[in-house]
């Protein structure tokens, strides 16, 4: 992966622009303490193990919670299903946890695949990928 490398003047300019667009004064903003071209040494190299939030295995046959349904709705936008008349009221309502997981994984996979294909065909990398719904379903 290519790393961005900016000069301190460029970074200061970016910070000032961001401060102005957020309505903050940039005169209190300083990036003089940042040393460019060096890796940070104050960050941990390994992250701690996350704390378990549940004591049992997930019930994959349970209906989706309201939050999980909203995640499925977000995935529907990636997949292009947000143009369907059932969006957002019906998408995710009758799904189980495992069905929601599969739907979201497929949505992300298709979105990334479409982005890669667009780049391969010469699309500008700043362009947004607009997905169309697949009403027939696709099997691999």
JODAZI-V617500 format. One record per run of one state. SS is the DSSP state (alpha for helix, beta for strand, coil for the rest). FROM is the first residue (numbers start at 1). TO is the last residue. If there is no record, write none. Layout:
ss->SS from->FROM to->TO
ss->SS from->FROM to->TO
This chain:
ss->coil from->1 to->7
ss->alpha from->8 to->21
ss->coil from->22 to->62
ss->beta from->63 to->63
ss->coil from->64 to->65
ss->alpha from->66 to->79
ss->coil from->80 to->80
ss->alpha from->81 to->83
ss->coil from->84 to->95
ss->beta from->96 to->96
ss->alpha from->97 to->120
ss->coil from->121 to->140
